[in-house]
Amino acid sequence: MVMFTSLNSPPQLTKWSSTGGDPCGDSWKGITCSGSAVKEIKLPSLGLTGSLGYQLSSLTSLVNLDVSNNNFGNQMPYGLPPNVQRLNLAGNNFNGGIPYSITSMTSLKYLNMSHNQLQGQVGDMFGQLLSLSTLDLSSNSLMGDLPNSFSSLSSMTNMYLQNNQFTGTINVLANLPLDNLSNGNSWNSGPAPPPPPGTPPASTTKRNHHSNNNSGSNNGGGGGGSKRSGLAGGAVAGIVISILIVGAVLAFFLMKRRSKRSSADVEKLDVQPFTPLASSETHEMKSVQTSSATNTKTYETSLINLRPPPIDRHKSLDEDDFSAKPITVKKANTTPMNIVSYSIADLQMATGSFSIENLLGEGSIGRVYRAKFDDGKVLAVKKINSSVVSSRLSEDFIEMVSSISQLHHPNVIELVGYCAEHGQYLLVYEFHKGGSLHDFLHLSDDYSKPLTWNTRVKIALGTARALEYLHEVCSPSIISIRTFQTVALQVLFQMQISSRQRSEQSLVRWATPLLHDIDALSKMVDPSLKGLYPVKSLSRLADVVALCVQLEPEFRPPMSEVVQALVLLVQRANMSRRTVGNEQGPSIRADIPEAHDMS
């Protein structure tokens, strides 16, 4: 086969032959057939070199060609398979321009030429590609105006053009049904193009996070104007705590394998601060509602930029939901993992070659991407940085994946799958869309009201429950108790690390001396509460938090004790509310039990 010779006869292409043979009958690697017709050639991430040969245009039955993430250079082959539906040439060193034979590939649905060295202007060659729905030309050196034939791409929903030098206007995209359009070029600063025909007015839930409760309230009509999900405080806490699991577990095992530090040093391991995306790079995510408060999960992201589902800010919670529930300790086992092993090619395709548009967040361990698969399923993919990968991680990675896959708790995200190919290590998690926890807690406008004090305490309790599982049920324990104090301060006291000077960057260090000063505490409380909180409840909560931030691990209480203390606070708050009828503040008269007597 000419192609095998052009690829320098690589040994990794098992069963292939340069002297003839039957690619279908002999089961050549990467070849999928229907009868005697070659339907797919999938050879991603195999370290291939050379060229693709000059006979691709003769493969008239081919519908899928994927040679991404190899080491091909020079220009792309001029003659491409004429009937291909999916063409992935990303992640190579192709240079020159886009082959003009693209013009006749009318069956093409997916075209990815990203992360190459393509140069010059994009030719006007897309007028007949009416089925093309995804186009990725990102991370090349393309320049000039967008071709007018882009306006004919009537099926286009995902277009990635970032990291090029395009200029001019984007008017040719005005009428396309785009779901995703990248940025990152020198577009004309003139008027924006009109929206596609039939596009509804900009939704406040998608465009304006200050008004995310307004989607139903202005609809008029009777009774059903403002529909809310009614999620409980514990469910919101589950969203908060689930951010910790990816970084904490990975950091724990990497530390275990790479270092001989003492157990005390490992115990002090904290999740490093998570870097939120710049606003221009953050992919907008719609809010969702869930019917089960105990199934709220999310992917790793920022403490101050987390996006939980909407919640009824004043919905009462049953006392029974926060009773002291025992946790059954299960011993870790090494049974086979009931999770999916993904190929790097699958994940690259699902994430658009790990494009910036699908980037959800970045932490010290690696980046998290949104991944949409052919079956419509959307997941989150954690791509571990090569800088934190030791030479021995390959033999440890399966153990790490096995440990993470055994974590099962309503407030802790569960692993869906993993990938360990060609020196790359990735974890695949469930993905849930939502809004920003920081905005949710601290924004104030005509459509949103602050969370009540009791709801915030319940959020702290839900956080403690998840940490109790991670810290006391998991063996070995994975996460430091100090994490609870950080989350509690974020949720309860409107502390914003990013808004403080460098000397005050540590929220824990800054707040610790204030936790025993009732006057200082009153100044720390979120001002949006407007004093509507019981003083004794504040003081007792501060005492609990202060215990969790002790510098020496032996002086910190077990998370089970923290849970018990918070359960007591919540139960007494519920009891006081039933007695009084509504929440009162510390300035209310002395005979109001919740304002002065809740302890």
Beta strands, then each sheet from edge to edge (+ up, - down):
strand 1: 31-34
strand 2: 37-42
strand 3: 64-66
strand 4: 86-88
strand 5: 95-96
strand 6: 110-112
strand 7: 117-121
strand 8: 134-136
strand 9: 141-144
strand 10: 158-160
strand 11: 165-166
strand 12: 180-181
strand 13: 340-341
strand 14: 359-362
strand 15: 366-372
strand 16: 378-384
strand 17: 415-421
strand 18: 424-430
sheet 1: 1+ 2- 3- 4- 6- 8- 10- 12-
sheet 2: 5+ 7+ 9+ 11+
sheet 3: 13+ 17+ 18- 16+ 15- 14+
end
